[in-house]
Amino acid sequence: MRAAAVVDVPRAEDDAAPLRMLFHRLNNQLGIILAHAELLEAKATDDAYRARASQVVSSVLDALSTARDIRTQTGAERPDEVGLGL
């Protein structure tokens, strides 16, 4: 009788771990930019500066949404994140 060979096959979620970490870092960095832009927007004394800060806030929110869409399309979400809009 032959012994069955044990093959260590990487799971799909293990393959996605580095990509999830990159998305986590990207979201953290975008969150920092968003916080700074919101602070500038709130503290702006000039309408032109306030409008520019609002544009940055809007752009960062779009970037966060795009990162979320890419994460979903590439399958880099953990099963417990699916459908949560994280």
MARLUMMAR-764953 format. One record per residue (C-alpha): y, z, x; residue number from 1; chain. Coordinates in pm, 1 decimal. Layout:
<r><y>Y</y><z>Z</z><x>X</x><k>NUM</k><c>A</c></r>
...
//
This chain:
<r><y>0.0</y><z>0.0</z><x>0.0</x><k>1</k><c>A</c></r>
<r><y>342.2</y><z>-95.2</z><x>136.0</x><k>2</k><c>A</c></r>
<r><y>641.0</y><z>134.0</z><x>119.8</x><k>3</k><c>A</c></r>
<r><y>941.3</y><z>-6.3</z><x>-59.9</x><k>4</k><c>A</c></r>
<r><y>1239.7</y><z>-72.1</z><x>159.7</x><k>5</k><c>A</c></r>
<r><y>1548.8</y><z>125.7</z><x>76.5</x><k>6</k><c>A</c></r>
<r><y>1856.2</y><z>-92.4</z><x>80.4</x><k>7</k><c>A</c></r>
<r><y>2200.0</y><z>61.6</z><x>68.7</x><k>8</k><c>A</c></r>
<r><y>2391.4</y><z>-173.7</z><x>-159.0</x><k>9</k><c>A</c></r>
<r><y>2760.7</y><z>-91.7</z><x>-183.4</x><k>10</k><c>A</c></r>
<r><y>2880.7</y><z>-30.8</z><x>-535.0</x><k>11</k><c>A</c></r>
<r><y>3167.4</y><z>-239.5</z><x>-672.5</x><k>12</k><c>A</c></r>
<r><y>3382.8</y><z>70.3</z><x>-710.9</x><k>13</k><c>A</c></r>
<r><y>3330.6</y><z>153.2</z><x>-341.8</x><k>14</k><c>A</c></r>
<r><y>3457.9</y><z>-194.4</z><x>-252.1</x><k>15</k><c>A</c></r>
<r><y>3770.2</y><z>-141.3</z><x>-463.4</x><k>16</k><c>A</c></r>
<r><y>3860.0</y><z>194.4</z><x>-306.8</x><k>17</k><c>A</c></r>
<r><y>4083.2</y><z>53.2</z><x>-27.9</x><k>18</k><c>A</c></r>
<r><y>4260.9</y><z>-167.5</z><x>-278.5</x><k>19</k><c>A</c></r>
<r><y>4312.7</y><z>128.5</z><x>-514.3</x><k>20</k><c>A</c></r>
<r><y>4464.1</y><z>322.9</z><x>-224.6</x><k>21</k><c>A</c></r>
<r><y>4707.4</y><z>38.5</z><x>-154.1</x><k>22</k><c>A</c></r>
<r><y>4807.5</y><z>24.7</z><x>-520.2</x><k>23</k><c>A</c></r>
<r><y>4857.0</y><z>401.3</z><x>-516.1</x><k>24</k><c>A</c></r>
<r><y>5086.0</y><z>374.8</z><x>-214.1</x><k>25</k><c>A</c></r>
<r><y>5275.7</y><z>83.7</z><x>-371.4</x><k>26</k><c>A</c></r>
<r><y>5326.5</y><z>278.7</z><x>-694.0</x><k>27</k><c>A</c></r>
<r><y>5449.5</y><z>581.4</z><x>-497.7</x><k>28</k><c>A</c></r>
<r><y>5698.0</y><z>369.8</z><x>-303.5</x><k>29</k><c>A</c></r>
<r><y>5822.4</y><z>196.5</z><x>-618.2</x><k>30</k><c>A</c></r>
<r><y>5855.6</y><z>535.7</z><x>-785.8</x><k>31</k><c>A</c></r>
<r><y>6077.9</y><z>657.0</z><x>-502.9</x><k>32</k><c>A</c></r>
<r><y>6295.7</y><z>346.6</z><x>-530.2</x><k>33</k><c>A</c></r>
<r><y>6314.4</y><z>396.0</z><x>-906.9</x><k>34</k><c>A</c></r>
<r><y>6422.9</y><z>758.6</z><x>-868.3</x><k>35</k><c>A</c></r>
<r><y>6696.9</y><z>663.4</z><x>-622.5</x><k>36</k><c>A</c></r>
<r><y>6819.2</y><z>378.8</z><x>-842.5</x><k>37</k><c>A</c></r>
<r><y>6828.5</y><z>604.6</z><x>-1148.5</x><k>38</k><c>A</c></r>
<r><y>7024.4</y><z>863.2</z><x>-950.6</x><k>39</k><c>A</c></r>
<r><y>7271.6</y><z>598.7</z><x>-833.9</x><k>40</k><c>A</c></r>
<r><y>7299.6</y><z>472.7</z><x>-1190.8</x><k>41</k><c>A</c></r>
<r><y>7372.8</y><z>823.1</z><x>-1323.4</x><k>42</k><c>A</c></r>
<r><y>7623.8</y><z>908.6</z><x>-1049.5</x><k>43</k><c>A</c></r>
<r><y>7805.2</y><z>573.2</z><x>-1040.8</x><k>44</k><c>A</c></r>
<r><y>8174.7</y><z>605.2</z><x>-1112.1</x><k>45</k><c>A</c></r>
<r><y>8235.5</y><z>231.2</z><x>-1125.8</x><k>46</k><c>A</c></r>
<r><y>8097.2</y><z>5.6</z><x>-1399.5</x><k>47</k><c>A</c></r>
<r><y>8001.8</y><z>-263.7</z><x>-1147.7</x><k>48</k><c>A</c></r>
<r><y>7797.0</y><z>-17.4</z><x>-939.8</x><k>49</k><c>A</c></r>
<r><y>7636.6</y><z>125.4</z><x>-1252.9</x><k>50</k><c>A</c></r>
<r><y>7540.8</y><z>-224.9</z><x>-1369.0</x><k>51</k><c>A</c></r>
<r><y>7392.7</y><z>-307.8</z><x>-1028.5</x><k>52</k><c>A</c></r>
<r><y>7191.1</y><z>16.2</z><x>-1025.5</x><k>53</k><c>A</c></r>
<r><y>7067.6</y><z>-68.2</z><x>-1376.9</x><k>54</k><c>A</c></r>
<r><y>6947.8</y><z>-405.0</z><x>-1247.5</x><k>55</k><c>A</c></r>
<r><y>6756.2</y><z>-231.3</z><x>-968.2</x><k>56</k><c>A</c></r>
<r><y>6599.0</y><z>9.6</z><x>-1219.9</x><k>57</k><c>A</c></r>
<r><y>6494.6</y><z>-282.9</z><x>-1438.1</x><k>58</k><c>A</c></r>
<r><y>6352.0</y><z>-474.1</z><x>-1141.1</x><k>59</k><c>A</c></r>
<r><y>6149.9</y><z>-175.7</z><x>-1021.2</x><k>60</k><c>A</c></r>
<r><y>6006.5</y><z>-124.2</z><x>-1370.4</x><k>61</k><c>A</c></r>
<r><y>5907.0</y><z>-493.7</z><x>-1372.5</x><k>62</k><c>A</c></r>
<r><y>5746.9</y><z>-452.1</z><x>-1028.2</x><k>63</k><c>A</c></r>
<r><y>5549.2</y><z>-148.7</z><x>-1147.8</x><k>64</k><c>A</c></r>
<r><y>5427.3</y><z>-348.5</z><x>-1446.8</x><k>65</k><c>A</c></r>
<r><y>5330.1</y><z>-640.2</z><x>-1223.2</x><k>66</k><c>A</c></r>
<r><y>5140.2</y><z>-408.8</z><x>-986.6</x><k>67</k><c>A</c></r>
<r><y>4954.3</y><z>-265.5</z><x>-1287.2</x><k>68</k><c>A</c></r>
<r><y>4866.9</y><z>-618.1</z><x>-1407.2</x><k>69</k><c>A</c></r>
<r><y>4741.9</y><z>-718.8</z><x>-1061.5</x><k>70</k><c>A</c></r>
<r><y>4533.8</y><z>-400.3</z><x>-1039.6</x><k>71</k><c>A</c></r>
<r><y>4378.6</y><z>-480.2</z><x>-1377.2</x><k>72</k><c>A</c></r>
<r><y>4311.6</y><z>-845.7</z><x>-1290.1</x><k>73</k><c>A</c></r>
<r><y>4150.8</y><z>-762.6</z><x>-955.5</x><k>74</k><c>A</c></r>
<r><y>3929.0</y><z>-492.7</z><x>-1103.1</x><k>75</k><c>A</c></r>
<r><y>4080.7</y><z>-228.8</z><x>-876.3</x><k>76</k><c>A</c></r>
<r><y>4105.6</y><z>20.3</z><x>-1161.5</x><k>77</k><c>A</c></r>
<r><y>3862.4</y><z>307.6</z><x>-1175.0</x><k>78</k><c>A</c></r>
<r><y>3661.0</y><z>313.7</z><x>-1497.1</x><k>79</k><c>A</c></r>
<r><y>3852.1</y><z>622.5</z><x>-1611.8</x><k>80</k><c>A</c></r>
<r><y>4184.4</y><z>436.0</z><x>-1571.2</x><k>81</k><c>A</c></r>
<r><y>4098.6</y><z>135.5</z><x>-1786.1</x><k>82</k><c>A</c></r>
<r><y>4318.0</y><z>119.6</z><x>-2092.5</x><k>83</k><c>A</c></r>
<r><y>4540.8</y><z>408.2</z><x>-1986.1</x><k>84</k><c>A</c></r>
<r><y>4826.0</y><z>193.0</z><x>-1858.4</x><k>85</k><c>A</c></r>
<r><y>4842.5</y><z>377.1</z><x>-1527.1</x><k>86</k><c>A</c></r>
//
